[in-house]
Amino acid sequence: MPYIIVIEVPKGGAGKTTTAINLSTYLLAMGLRVLGVDADGQASWSHLQGLFPKKGRPTLHTAIKQMVDTYEARLPIYSCPNGLKFIPASGALHQVEAELAHVERREYILQQLLTPVLDRFDVIIIDGPPAINSWTNNLLVVADGVIIPCQVEPLGIAGAGAMLEHLQRVYKRKLLEKDLVVAGGLLTMMDSRTVLHRSMANIAQSELGAHIQFFDAHIERSIQFPEAQFFRQSIDAYQPGGKGAIAYKAVAEQVMSGACQTPVSTLRVPLGFADSLLQAATAAEETENPDGVDLPLEEVLVA
């Protein structure tokens, strides 16, 4: 059976797709059979693979609709030049939450779709949406491990905390059929030259790190990442031997070794964890940048 990894955090721009692209590249280089699944309605990974929306081209949403409407589905798997097998998304995937609202056992739709092809792959990488809902639960039900990107800013740290809160809730609701683990936390979009980012990283590692392990490598902010994506390349192909390439290679090795795993069953995050993280990170940010705007409050009484 393949090792199924979901890259998920309820925060846009945290580096989920960048991590999916580069992690899958290194796993392919290890000689593993890899399936990439774009499960985000933004379809960023699909665009970067050159699979632009085209009328009549089947996507993950197509398969979901077929499953819901006919109880049968054909899973569209495309072969990419680098050897990656890939299931693309489209903007229609934004509708999936509403479309599954009244479907029985709606959290298990993706599991049903993937089951027939599991023996064809060693690893499946799923790029998740920046949201927490029943579609997110579909990804968690099928997953073995979750990578949580943590952008080093207050909302990024709070988003990672919200993800831990949700993982704890999902476990308590007994939705999971596997012993799901957090495969590791990953600091992203970091500029180590700035005092603020170093302060944010310390907060993330001390507060979140009390509950999960972070990968040894972190991902520095670099113009090379968007440049590589413009040319539809991994960071290793675009800038071999660079900091980004070295970091993602190290992350791939730790993912496959299981060195940073934390069982979801052991999570004990406190109530309001994400809010407390946001307050701590915001306070640190205000210390470094005290010139923020204090806006007046206007209260309106509604009869």
C-alpha positions in Angstrom: 0.0 0.0 0.0 1.3 3.5 -0.8 2.2 6.1 1.8 -0.4 8.8 1.4 0.7 12.3 2.4 -1.6 15.3 2.6 -0.1 18.8 2.6 -2.7 20.9 4.5 -3.2 24.1 6.5 -6.1 26.5 6.5 -4.0 29.4 5.2 -3.5 30.5 1.6 0.0 31.3 0.4 1.7 29.1 3.0 3.6 27.0 0.5 1.4 23.9 0.1 1.7 23.7 -3.7 5.4 24.5 -3.7 5.9 21.7 -1.2 3.8 19.3 -3.2 5.8 20.0 -6.4 9.2 19.7 -4.8 8.5 16.8 -2.5 7.1 14.8 -5.4 10.2 15.6 -7.5 12.6 14.2 -4.9 10.4 11.1 -4.2 10.5 10.4 -8.0 14.3 10.8 -7.9 14.4 8.2 -5.2 12.9 5.8 -7.7 9.4 5.7 -6.1 6.2 5.5 -8.1 4.4 8.8 -7.2 0.8 10.0 -7.8 0.1 13.7 -7.3 -3.5 14.7 -6.5 -4.5 18.4 -6.8 -7.4 18.6 -4.3 -7.6 22.4 -4.2 -10.1 24.3 -6.3 -7.5 27.0 -7.0 -5.9 24.3 -9.2 -2.4 25.8 -8.8 -0.5 22.5 -9.1 -2.6 21.6 -12.2 -1.7 24.9 -13.9 2.0 24.4 -13.1 1.8 20.9 -14.6 0.4 22.5 -17.8 -3.0 21.0 -17.3 -5.1 24.1 -17.9 -8.9 23.8 -17.7 -10.2 22.6 -21.1 -13.7 21.7 -22.0 -14.2 18.0 -21.8 -10.9 17.2 -20.0 -11.8 15.1 -16.9 -10.5 16.2 -13.5 -10.9 15.2 -9.9 -14.2 17.0 -9.8 -15.5 15.1 -12.8 -14.8 11.8 -11.0 -16.5 13.0 -7.8 -19.6 14.1 -9.7 -19.7 10.7 -11.4 -19.4 8.9 -8.1 -22.2 10.9 -6.5 -24.5 10.7 -9.5 -23.9 7.1 -10.7 -22.0 5.4 -7.9 -19.3 4.7 -10.5 -16.3 6.8 -11.5 -13.3 6.8 -13.8 -10.3 8.4 -12.1 -8.5 10.6 -14.6 -4.7 10.0 -14.2 -2.3 11.9 -16.5 1.3 11.1 -17.2 3.7 14.0 -16.8 7.1 14.3 -18.6 9.0 13.8 -15.3 7.4 10.5 -14.6 4.8 11.9 -12.1 1.3 10.5 -12.5 -1.2 13.3 -11.8 -4.9 13.9 -11.1 -5.8 17.5 -11.8 -8.2 19.9 -10.2 -10.4 22.6 -11.7 -12.3 25.6 -10.4 -15.4 23.4 -10.2 -13.8 21.8 -7.2 -14.8 24.9 -5.2 -18.4 23.6 -5.4 -17.6 20.2 -3.9 -18.4 21.1 -0.3 -22.0 22.1 -1.3 -22.3 19.1 -3.7 -21.4 16.6 -1.0 -23.6 18.2 1.8 -26.4 15.6 1.6 -24.3 12.7 0.4 -24.2 9.7 2.8 -20.7 9.1 4.2 -19.5 12.1 2.3 -16.1 12.1 4.0 -15.2 8.8 2.3 -15.7 9.8 -1.4 -12.0 10.3 -2.1 -11.2 7.0 -0.4 -13.6 5.2 -2.7 -12.1 6.9 -5.8 -8.4 6.1 -4.9 -8.9 2.5 -3.7 -8.7 0.9 -7.1 -5.3 2.4 -8.0 -3.5 2.2 -4.6 -1.4 -0.8 -5.7 0.1 1.1 -8.6 1.9 3.6 -6.4 4.5 3.8 -3.6 3.6 7.4 -2.5 0.6 9.6 -3.1 1.0 13.4 -2.5 -2.3 15.4 -2.0 -2.2 19.2 -2.3 -5.1 20.3 0.0 -7.2 23.5 0.0 -6.7 26.4 2.4 -9.8 25.4 4.3 -11.2 23.2 7.0 -14.5 21.4 6.0 -15.9 18.1 5.0 -13.8 18.0 1.8 -10.7 18.5 4.0 -11.9 15.5 6.0 -12.0 13.5 2.8 -8.2 14.1 2.5 -7.5 13.2 6.1 -9.6 10.0 6.0 -7.4 8.6 3.2 -4.1 10.0 4.5 -1.3 8.3 6.4 0.5 11.5 7.2 -0.1 15.2 7.1 2.6 17.8 6.4 1.6 21.2 7.9 3.3 24.2 6.3 3.7 27.1 8.7 4.3 30.5 7.1 6.4 32.5 9.6 3.9 35.3 10.3 1.0 35.5 12.8 -1.8 34.2 10.6 0.5 31.4 9.3 1.3 30.3 12.8 -2.4 30.5 13.8 -3.3 28.5 10.7 -1.0 25.7 11.7 -2.5 25.8 15.2 -6.0 25.6 13.7 -4.9 22.6 11.7 -3.8 20.8 14.9 -7.2 21.7 16.6 -9.0 20.2 13.6 -6.9 17.0 13.5 -7.7 16.5 17.2 -11.5 17.0 16.5 -11.4 14.6 13.6 -9.7 11.9 15.7 -12.3 12.4 18.5 -15.2 12.1 16.0 -13.7 8.7 15.0 -13.7 9.6 11.3 -10.2 8.2 10.8 -9.8 4.6 9.7 -5.9 4.8 9.9 -3.4 5.7 12.6 -2.9 9.2 11.1 0.3 11.0 11.9 1.5 14.6 11.5 4.5 13.8 9.3 6.1 17.1 10.3 5.7 20.9 10.5 7.5 22.9 7.9 8.5 26.5 8.3 8.0 28.3 5.0 8.4 31.8 3.4 11.1 32.6 6.0 13.6 35.4 5.7 16.3 34.5 8.3 17.9 37.9 7.9 15.0 39.7 9.7 14.6 39.8 13.4 10.8 39.6 13.0 11.0 36.3 11.0 13.4 34.8 13.5 11.1 35.8 16.3 8.1 34.2 14.5 10.1 31.1 13.9 10.9 30.9 17.6 7.2 31.2 18.6 6.2 28.5 16.1 8.8 26.1 17.3 8.2 26.7 21.0 4.4 26.8 20.9 3.6 24.4 18.0 6.8 22.4 18.7 5.3 21.4 22.1 2.8 19.3 20.2 4.5 18.3 16.9 8.0 17.9 15.5 9.3 20.3 12.8 11.5 19.2 10.0 15.1 20.1 10.5 15.1 22.2 7.2 13.0 25.2 6.7 12.1 27.0 3.4 13.6 30.4 2.9 11.7 33.0 0.9 13.4 33.2 -2.5 12.6 34.6 -5.9 13.8 31.3 -7.4 10.6 29.6 -6.3 8.2 31.7 -8.4 10.8 31.8 -11.2 11.0 27.9 -11.2 7.2 27.7 -11.3 7.1 30.2 -14.2 9.2 27.7 -16.2 7.1 24.7 -14.7 10.2 23.3 -13.1 11.0 22.0 -9.6 13.5 24.1 -7.6 16.1 21.3 -8.1 15.8 21.5 -11.8 15.8 25.3 -11.8 18.6 25.9 -9.2 20.3 22.6 -8.5 22.4 22.8 -5.3 20.7 26.0 -4.1 19.3 26.5 -0.6 15.7 25.6 -1.7 16.8 22.4 -3.4 18.9 21.3 -0.5 16.0 22.1 2.0 13.4 20.1 0.1 15.7 17.2 -0.4 16.2 17.1 3.3 12.5 17.3 3.9 11.8 14.4 1.5 14.3 12.2 3.3 12.8 13.0 6.7 9.3 12.3 5.4 10.2 8.9 4.2 12.3 8.0 7.2 9.4 9.0 9.5 11.8 10.9 11.7 9.4 13.7 12.6 6.1 11.8 13.0 3.6 12.6 15.7 0.5 10.4 16.1 -2.7 12.4 15.9 -4.0 10.2 18.7 -1.5 11.8 21.0 -2.4 15.5 20.3 -3.5 17.4 23.3 -3.8 21.0 22.1 -5.8 23.3 24.4 -9.1 24.9 23.6 -8.6 28.1 21.7 -5.1 27.1 20.7 -5.1 28.9 17.4 -6.4 32.1 18.9 -3.7 32.1 21.6 -1.0 31.5 19.0 -2.3 34.5 17.0 -2.3 36.7 20.1 1.3 35.7 20.9 2.6 36.1 17.4 0.8 39.5 17.0 2.2 40.7 20.3 5.7 39.8 19.1 5.1 41.5 15.7 3.9 44.7 17.5 7.1 44.7 19.6 9.2 44.7 16.5 6.9 47.1 14.6 5.2 49.4 17.2 3.9 51.8 14.6 0.7 49.8 13.9 -2.7 51.6 13.4 -5.1 51.6 16.4 -8.5 52.1 14.7 -11.4 53.6 16.6 -14.3 51.3 17.4 -17.8 52.2 16.3 -20.7 50.3 17.8 -24.1 50.2 16.2 -27.1 49.1 18.2 -29.4 46.9 16.2 -33.0 47.0 17.5 
